[in-house]
Amino acid sequence: MKNNKDILGSVLKTAQMGQTGIRSVIKQNPGPKLENALQEQLSEYNAIEQEAYDIAKVRGWKLKELSKTSKIMSDMMSRSILMYDHNDSRMAAMMIQGNTRGMIKGIKNAHKHHATDPKVEALAAKLINCENANIQQMKDYL
């Protein structure tokens, strides 16, 4: 069973995966409106990542980060998916898929492993809400 530290680590890794995905898509030169939306989402993930580190620091926890291999593989996958068709609609669809995966992971964690630490629970809920808002925002670009 996952404990508060495990849940916080999952939140951290999901936020880092979101950052990685956004950076990969931005490299493909989206339109200015989509790029602005992605930059806003990146800022949200940065804030969630920092909050996770802050919570861990107060509790004396060392969190495992997303591996370099995962980051590289994610970037390679994004580039291959967008190689021949890198319009804003395709980029938005890819972002929706990534956010959906992150949301599913967060909801499963919430259902299986209830955080007893209110700060961890609040941050996990914040991430799920962020993922959902990102999906709604990307729908305009499909």
C-alpha positions as CSV (number, residue, x, y, z in Angstrom):
1,M,0.0,0.0,0.0
2,K,1.3,3.4,-0.9
3,N,2.0,5.9,1.9
4,N,2.0,9.7,1.8
5,K,5.6,9.8,0.5
6,D,4.8,7.4,-2.3
7,I,1.7,9.4,-3.3
8,L,3.8,12.6,-3.2
9,G,6.5,11.0,-5.3
10,S,3.8,10.0,-7.9
11,V,2.6,13.6,-8.0
12,L,6.1,14.8,-8.6
13,K,6.8,12.3,-11.4
14,T,3.5,13.1,-13.1
15,A,4.2,16.9,-12.9
16,Q,7.7,16.2,-14.4
17,M,6.2,14.1,-17.2
18,G,3.8,16.9,-17.9
19,Q,6.8,19.4,-18.1
20,T,8.7,17.0,-20.4
21,G,5.7,16.6,-22.7
22,I,5.0,20.3,-23.0
23,R,8.7,21.1,-23.7
24,S,8.7,18.4,-26.4
25,V,5.6,19.9,-28.1
26,I,6.9,23.5,-27.8
27,K,10.1,22.4,-29.7
28,Q,7.7,21.6,-32.7
29,N,6.8,25.2,-33.1
30,P,3.1,25.4,-32.2
31,G,1.1,28.4,-33.2
32,P,1.4,31.5,-30.9
33,K,-1.9,30.9,-29.1
34,L,-1.2,27.2,-28.4
35,E,2.3,28.0,-27.4
36,N,1.0,30.6,-24.9
37,A,-1.5,28.0,-23.5
38,L,1.3,25.4,-23.2
39,Q,3.6,27.9,-21.4
40,E,0.8,28.6,-18.9
41,Q,0.4,24.8,-18.3
42,L,4.2,24.5,-17.9
43,S,4.1,27.1,-15.2
44,E,1.3,25.2,-13.4
45,Y,3.4,22.0,-13.5
46,N,6.5,23.9,-12.3
47,A,4.5,25.2,-9.3
48,I,3.1,21.7,-8.5
49,E,6.7,20.3,-8.7
50,Q,8.0,23.0,-6.4
51,E,5.2,22.4,-3.9
52,A,5.9,18.7,-3.9
53,Y,9.6,19.4,-3.1
54,D,8.6,21.9,-0.4
55,I,6.3,19.3,1.3
56,A,9.0,16.6,1.1
57,K,11.6,19.0,2.5
58,V,9.5,19.8,5.6
59,R,8.9,16.1,6.2
60,G,12.5,15.1,5.6
61,W,11.6,12.9,2.6
62,K,13.8,12.3,-0.4
63,L,11.6,11.8,-3.5
64,K,12.5,9.8,-6.6
65,E,12.3,11.9,-9.7
66,L,11.3,11.0,-13.2
67,S,14.2,9.1,-14.7
68,K,16.3,10.6,-17.5
69,T,15.4,7.6,-19.6
70,S,11.7,8.3,-19.2
71,K,12.3,11.9,-20.2
72,I,14.3,10.9,-23.2
73,M,11.8,8.3,-24.3
74,S,8.9,10.7,-23.9
75,D,10.7,13.3,-26.0
76,M,11.5,10.8,-28.7
77,M,8.0,9.6,-28.8
78,S,6.6,13.1,-29.1
79,R,9.0,13.9,-32.0
80,S,8.1,10.7,-33.8
81,I,4.4,11.3,-33.4
82,L,4.7,14.9,-34.7
83,M,7.3,14.2,-37.3
84,Y,5.0,14.4,-40.3
85,D,2.0,16.0,-38.9
86,H,2.8,18.7,-36.4
87,N,-0.2,21.1,-36.6
88,D,-1.8,22.6,-33.6
89,S,-4.7,20.1,-33.6
90,R,-2.3,17.1,-33.5
91,M,-0.3,18.7,-30.8
92,A,-3.4,19.4,-28.7
93,A,-4.6,15.8,-29.2
94,M,-1.3,14.6,-28.0
95,M,-1.4,16.8,-24.9
96,I,-5.0,15.7,-24.1
97,Q,-3.8,12.0,-24.2
98,G,-0.9,12.8,-21.8
99,N,-3.1,14.7,-19.4
100,T,-5.7,11.9,-19.5
101,R,-3.0,9.4,-18.6
102,G,-1.8,11.7,-15.7
103,M,-5.4,12.1,-14.5
104,I,-6.1,8.4,-14.6
105,K,-3.0,7.7,-12.5
106,G,-3.9,10.4,-10.0
107,I,-7.5,9.1,-9.6
108,K,-6.3,5.5,-9.2
109,N,-4.0,6.6,-6.5
110,A,-6.8,8.6,-4.8
111,H,-9.1,5.6,-4.8
112,K,-6.6,3.0,-3.8
113,H,-4.4,4.9,-1.3
114,H,-6.0,7.6,0.7
115,A,-3.4,10.2,1.8
116,T,-3.5,10.9,5.5
117,D,-1.4,14.0,5.1
118,P,-3.7,16.9,4.3
119,K,-0.9,18.7,2.3
120,V,-0.2,15.6,0.2
121,E,-3.9,15.0,-0.4
122,A,-4.5,18.6,-1.4
123,L,-1.5,18.6,-3.8
124,A,-2.7,15.3,-5.4
125,A,-6.2,16.8,-5.9
126,K,-4.6,20.0,-7.3
127,L,-2.7,17.9,-9.9
128,I,-5.9,16.1,-10.9
129,N,-7.7,19.4,-11.3
130,C,-4.8,20.8,-13.3
131,E,-4.9,17.8,-15.6
132,N,-8.6,18.2,-16.2
133,A,-8.3,22.0,-16.8
134,N,-5.5,21.3,-19.3
135,I,-7.7,18.8,-21.2
136,Q,-10.5,21.4,-21.4
137,Q,-8.1,24.1,-22.6
138,M,-6.7,21.9,-25.3
139,K,-10.1,21.0,-26.7
140,D,-10.2,24.5,-28.4
141,Y,-7.2,23.5,-30.5
142,L,-8.6,20.2,-31.9
